[in-house]
Amino acid sequence: MQSSNSLLNGYTARPVIPDDLAIVTDLLNTCSIDEIGKPQQTEEEIQGEWDNPLFNLKTDTQVVFTPEGQIVGYVELWNPHNPPVRMYGWGRVHPDHRDQGIGTFLVRWAEARARQLVPTAPDNARVVILQGALKQNEAAQALFQQEGFKLVRHFHRMLIEMDAPPPEPVFPDGITVRTFVPNQDERAVFDALEEAFSDHWGHVAMQFESFVHWIESTPDFDASLWFIAMDGDEIAALSLCRPKLTEDPDMGWVAELCVRRPWRRQGIALALLHHSFGEFYRRGTRKVGLGVDSQNLTGATRLYEKAGMHVARQTVSFEKELRPGEDLETRTLEE
């Protein structure tokens, strides 16, 4: 593992401890205010991430401090998939302490931690680590490229701002919509998500325990905003929404929208999106956002544009191969 000896000017690094919650939250929000003008996370949200059963503070994080003890850097490494062939590094550097080698340290630390986990992947499987940044963050992108990462994808945040009620949803005959029932629907919804998203670029199966933790740890989880389109006893499609985001309490959020393959090209996705927009509108929420792969294999971007959404923010994803081999990720959509 990369050690604190790689840091210059007296900076030191160590794993996160639970008592770091407040200072880490403050650092991350300082960085997001610098980038987008708004704080993006609460202590409760970060605590929920740290409590994920697939995450270990001692092995999967580092915090960087000045000689005076001020926190100025943070990084975490996520390995949420089964099989573990696609890992994610995510770090931040305080705006006043950039160009000091901290970002380089964080990126290299995440890669070193990821390389420790490569032997847990299936034999002969290709293993990668990904890093991401806002499109306008040229310094971060230059750092990723310097460290051997390659640009592989663009992602969009799309937004609709409604000044009138959205169109009434029009579902095909036989399709009904109900809301999520806690302690009943978890497994079926997870299985439907996994099946639908298996057609998305870069997909590798997630783990059920992480999905359950996501539900339990989301501070504003609202089962009445998790919409399930049913065809008899079968889940045809899902729209799993949150009432707001920390960075914009006036904006609703569609966290997941998907249609299982047998029910595609019937207008269900657009109808479910209109259904979700309608519920937000009835609650007084006029802005709704979601995230999407700009080159989505199932044509989701075109759907969202048809629904009246526009691109509000762009991010880029970089990838580095840690071990060559058989690619277990989804790369194309095979009919």
Secondary structure, 3 states (H helix, E strand, C coil): CCCHHHCCCCCEEECCCHHHHHHHHHHHHHHHHHHHCCCCCCHHHHHHHHCCCCCCHHHHEEEEECCCCCEEEEEEEECCECCCCEEEEEEEECHHHCCCCHHHHHHHHHHHHHHHHHHHCCCCECEEEEEEEECCCHHHHHHHHHCCCEEEEEEEEEEEECCCCCCCCCCCCCEEEEECCCCCCHHHHHHHHHHHHCCCCCCCCECHHHHHHHHHHCCCCCHHHEEEEEECCEEEEEEEEECCECCECCEEEEEEEEECHHHCCCCHHHHHHHHHHHHHHHCCCCEEEEEEECCCCCCHHHHHHHCCCEEEEEEEEEEEEEECCECCCCCCCCC
